[in-house]
């Protein structure tokens, strides 16, 4: 498979989106979350790294996916106020007692 | 009945004991209400719906408490109850169509769509998220996700649970969780790389600055 990684014969500079229509790019795209989550075997990681080194668009795409995941991971969420926490507790116990 | 093995403890509708006879409830509530509210807020995207979901979750947990066997962590059990309650509540409110996401729709078709169209250069995610516009854009993207994908993204990437744990909560295989997670991430990524986003972002920032 390694010899099929080069998808741009004749030029090192790919036309931006055409590359992604190629089979290798789509194959890499399918595995990017697993790659980011470190779930792939060393051999597959190596194949992906080789492709990324050769395909700037996939590299940019991976970066953008990594940033997206980090934003989700760090998105703070509001917390409940003391007052709401107590009010909710009362509501729950009231509902539990009436059923 | 066949689903009983995989599902979280059944929630009895029958006569429950009175709250006064159930001292563990307060401890359960105290220990987990903040986590459950955070989870509910992330799923619902707003405070009132999140409070309804928390109420439903603890009410169901209270009723099913005797049946909790302790073979899962309490938090996993509560996440499962909350996830089921969320699905039921949403179904009641509106028949939200469950769209399937296919990988092919996430393949960029033009040059501008490979990178994110939001300003993050040199910033940590925490710093970037101090920006209100960015938070709103991210929230909007997550809210647009079909529910079953949002559920997995929230549990995995926001609540930080393992794929195995999320599988137990939702009654799905790890493989299915990973597949949904990937599609969910690609969906959010695509939203954040939308062509009009940069203009929208800068326009909003300019408005705020003025």
Interface residues (C-beta under 8 A of the other chain):
Chain A: X16 X17 X20 X21 X25 X26 X29 X30 X32 X33 X34 X39 X57 X60 X61 X63 X64 X65 X67 X68 X69 X70 X71 X72 X73 X74 X75 X76 X77 X78 X79 X80 X84 X85 X88 X89 X91 X92 X93 X95 X96 X97 X99
Chain B: X13 X16 X18 X19 X25 X26 X29 X33 X34 X37 X38 X41 X42 X47 X51 X54 X55 X58 X59 X62 X63 X103 X104 X106 X107 X108 X109 X110 X111 X113 X114 X115 X116 X120 X125 X126 X128 X129 X134 X135 X138 X139 X142 X153 X157 X158 X160 X178 X181 X182 X185 X186 X188 X189 X192 X193
